[in-house]
Amino acid sequence: MKNRTNVRWLTQLALLVAILLVLNYTPLGYLQIGPLSASLLTVPVAIGAMTMNPMAGAILGGVFGATSFIQAVEGKSAMGAALFQVSPAGTFVVCFVARVLMGLCTALIFNALRKAMPKNEKLACFLGGLSAPVLNTVFFMGFLVLIFYNCDYVQNLANTLGAQNAFMFIVLLVGVQAIFEWVLCCVVAGAVSLPVRKYLKMN
């Protein structure tokens, strides 16, 4: 029974990793909005975090983060490439560490919601789906401001946006993108995770 569970866990993880890679290497995964890309990669991370466990959430977040960091290194992301020139280590934290924390915390939040609302798993799934892109925004922008806010690239971007402080810079930079990602991930991840969880319980 344990071997069967392990095989199913690895199979499900591999499937979600494959979906992440397809999203990353096709136009389906990123929608360019200004200097940032609105990413759809939070969706499979959220699904894995809610249907598997925190470890799976962290691994899937790591895959997401690795693809983001590779894009920065290869110069495929304008902002990522600029940040990489300033600090490769700082870019790694912004791209990779932020996404690992996002996947891990999404699973932990979902587990807490499920325990707090044992009779309303549907709501827990949608709230868990919402938490992934929210955490992605919070961790990514939080590390970005913490590490890079005083560098010339970010300061020039802040001046272009008319941001008077770090908080306004975050709001002006990710406002439309954040709303798009939050709504999309909430709806899709919640709608997918609920039946998947029911199926896994029955088999």
Secondary structure, 3 states (H helix, E strand, C coil): CHHHHHHHHHHHHHHHHHHHHHHHCCCCCEEEECCEEEECCHHHHHHHHHHCCHHHHHHHHHHHHHHHHHHHHHCCCHHHHHHHHHCHHHHHHHHHHHHHHHHHHHHHHHHHHHHHCCCCHHHHHHHHHHHHHHHHHHHHHHHHHHHHCCCHHHHHHHHHHCCCCHHHHHHHHHHHHHHHHHHHHHHHHHHHHHHHHHHHHHC
